[in-house]
Amino acid sequence: MVWLLMAFASATMLGFYDVNKKLSLRDNAVLPVLFLNILFCCAFLIPLIGISTYAPHILQDTPFYVAPITWQQHLLIFIKSLIVLGAWIGGYIALKHLPLTVVGPITSTRPVLVLVGALLFFGETLNIYQWVGVIVTVIAIYMMGLSGAREGIHFRNNRWVWMLGISAVLGAVSALFDKYLMSSLDDKIPPLAVLSWYMTYQLIEMGLMLLVLWYPQHKKTTPFQWRWSIPLISLFIILADFIYFTALSQDGAMISVVSMVRRSSVLVSFTLGIFLLREKNIKRKAFALSLILLGMIFLYIGTQYGR
């Protein structure tokens, strides 16, 4: 089950990605940080597009070749870029105002939404081990949500929590769209082509937002500060997404399982949140996290032993 191991590797990269986002966003302007994240990603990806287009023999037999796609496929990827950008803006703003050990559990609700979508739209089914893994994980997420209340974060009337919830829904829509782009279309889109072009489109979209929404008001809002954690955001999201897209393109890959496993990134971000950010109410959250790990183990067993 190579695709499942790749999902766990992607989750690890996502954990480091979340920590560097939090370090970059503390007392900092959100939109410039997000723009620079996308810019650094494109600094790696756009040259691959150029070489693959004008000198394809250089990369054609390597994992870095960006295959040509049709204008209809470009349109689909453009739609994906808008969905992802909406999820990122909501997630970045919420992460600036909420503890990382609270953001992780809320974000982890995304696989449940993906599971529902996968069952409805892709006809995926789960065996008993996988269902146990999902149920245990959902219980853990609920327990971590209760821990947030002890820090004065009341989910019902906190606008940052609602913004993060919207980000999770858009993230789930994006994950289902990924499965459609790379597995369900008659003419499947290669993983690196999806990653390269949706980042390129986001760079244009985010640049326009920066000029129209942020720059005219930047002297009246939180000032932007450069931090070396900003380029690390780009490094880890590139690695996480490349591994993730490759996993989804494997035969037999299940979006419901891959998405759930990727949420185990909360284990990495939670651990680093303790030591780097000194966040509170750790014991209760640690117990819930142990349940999340147990849920991941059940998902792995279920995938290994079939349906």
PyMOL commands that set and color helices and strands:
alter all, ss='L'
color gray80, all
select helices_A, chain A and resi 2-25+30-54+56-59+71-97+100-107+110-121+128-149+155-157+159-184+191-217+229-248+255-262+265-277+282-304
alter helices_A, ss='H'
color red, helices_A
deselect
rebuild
show_as cartoon
